Structure formats: structure tokens, C-alpha cells
Amino acid sequence: MNGVRIYLVPDRDHVKGYNTTWFVPPRFDRQRTR
């Protein structure tokens, strides 16, 4: 629950609701989610 989190959302409009949303594989999610 940090300021920067990776969310896999297929809707680009929904991204605006999140703080920071990126489209990356689950493998990067562990390295980016610090």
C-alpha cells in the first residue's frame, strides 16, 4: 500500500482513478512494488 503500486487494468480511463498505474508483467510487479 505504498504511493507507487502496479495495477493491471485493461481500461485506460480506470487508470486515472489509481495513483500510478502501469501495464507490466507480474514478474516486474514484485521488483517495482517496493
PyMOL CGO cylinders between C-alpha atoms (Angstrom):
from pymol import cmd
from pymol.cgo import CYLINDER

trace = [
    CYLINDER, 0.00, 0.00, 0.00, 2.75, 2.43, -0.98, 0.3, 1, 1, 1, 1, 1, 1,
    CYLINDER, 2.75, 2.43, -0.98, 2.42, 5.61, -3.03, 0.3, 1, 1, 1, 1, 1, 1,
    CYLINDER, 2.42, 5.61, -3.03, 3.57, 3.79, -6.14, 0.3, 1, 1, 1, 1, 1, 1,
    CYLINDER, 3.57, 3.79, -6.14, 1.88, 0.48, -7.00, 0.3, 1, 1, 1, 1, 1, 1,
    CYLINDER, 1.88, 0.48, -7.00, 1.48, -1.53, -10.19, 0.3, 1, 1, 1, 1, 1, 1,
    CYLINDER, 1.48, -1.53, -10.19, -2.09, -2.28, -11.24, 0.3, 1, 1, 1, 1, 1, 1,
    CYLINDER, -2.09, -2.28, -11.24, -3.02, -4.46, -14.21, 0.3, 1, 1, 1, 1, 1, 1,
    CYLINDER, -3.02, -4.46, -14.21, -6.04, -2.59, -15.51, 0.3, 1, 1, 1, 1, 1, 1,
    CYLINDER, -6.04, -2.59, -15.51, -7.13, -3.11, -19.14, 0.3, 1, 1, 1, 1, 1, 1,
    CYLINDER, -7.13, -3.11, -19.14, -9.11, 0.15, -19.00, 0.3, 1, 1, 1, 1, 1, 1,
    CYLINDER, -9.11, 0.15, -19.00, -7.02, 3.27, -19.51, 0.3, 1, 1, 1, 1, 1, 1,
    CYLINDER, -7.02, 3.27, -19.51, -9.77, 5.50, -18.12, 0.3, 1, 1, 1, 1, 1, 1,
    CYLINDER, -9.77, 5.50, -18.12, -9.73, 3.48, -14.92, 0.3, 1, 1, 1, 1, 1, 1,
    CYLINDER, -9.73, 3.48, -14.92, -6.03, 4.25, -14.54, 0.3, 1, 1, 1, 1, 1, 1,
    CYLINDER, -6.03, 4.25, -14.54, -6.91, 7.84, -13.67, 0.3, 1, 1, 1, 1, 1, 1,
    CYLINDER, -6.91, 7.84, -13.67, -8.61, 6.54, -10.50, 0.3, 1, 1, 1, 1, 1, 1,
    CYLINDER, -8.61, 6.54, -10.50, -5.35, 4.96, -9.31, 0.3, 1, 1, 1, 1, 1, 1,
    CYLINDER, -5.35, 4.96, -9.31, -2.32, 6.89, -8.10, 0.3, 1, 1, 1, 1, 1, 1,
    CYLINDER, -2.32, 6.89, -8.10, 0.11, 5.31, -10.54, 0.3, 1, 1, 1, 1, 1, 1,
    CYLINDER, 0.11, 5.31, -10.54, -0.89, 2.52, -12.92, 0.3, 1, 1, 1, 1, 1, 1,
    CYLINDER, -0.89, 2.52, -12.92, 1.49, 0.72, -15.28, 0.3, 1, 1, 1, 1, 1, 1,
    CYLINDER, 1.49, 0.72, -15.28, 0.99, -2.12, -17.73, 0.3, 1, 1, 1, 1, 1, 1,
    CYLINDER, 0.99, -2.12, -17.73, 3.75, -4.58, -16.86, 0.3, 1, 1, 1, 1, 1, 1,
    CYLINDER, 3.75, -4.58, -16.86, 4.03, -8.35, -16.36, 0.3, 1, 1, 1, 1, 1, 1,
    CYLINDER, 4.03, -8.35, -16.36, 3.62, -9.93, -12.88, 0.3, 1, 1, 1, 1, 1, 1,
    CYLINDER, 3.62, -9.93, -12.88, 7.39, -10.51, -12.71, 0.3, 1, 1, 1, 1, 1, 1,
    CYLINDER, 7.39, -10.51, -12.71, 8.10, -6.74, -12.71, 0.3, 1, 1, 1, 1, 1, 1,
    CYLINDER, 8.10, -6.74, -12.71, 5.29, -6.20, -10.20, 0.3, 1, 1, 1, 1, 1, 1,
    CYLINDER, 5.29, -6.20, -10.20, 7.48, -7.72, -7.44, 0.3, 1, 1, 1, 1, 1, 1,
    CYLINDER, 7.48, -7.72, -7.44, 10.51, -5.56, -8.31, 0.3, 1, 1, 1, 1, 1, 1,
    CYLINDER, 10.51, -5.56, -8.31, 8.51, -2.33, -8.85, 0.3, 1, 1, 1, 1, 1, 1,
    CYLINDER, 8.51, -2.33, -8.85, 6.31, -2.88, -5.79, 0.3, 1, 1, 1, 1, 1, 1,
    CYLINDER, 6.31, -2.88, -5.79, 8.79, -1.78, -3.10, 0.3, 1, 1, 1, 1, 1, 1,
]
cmd.load_cgo(trace, "trace")
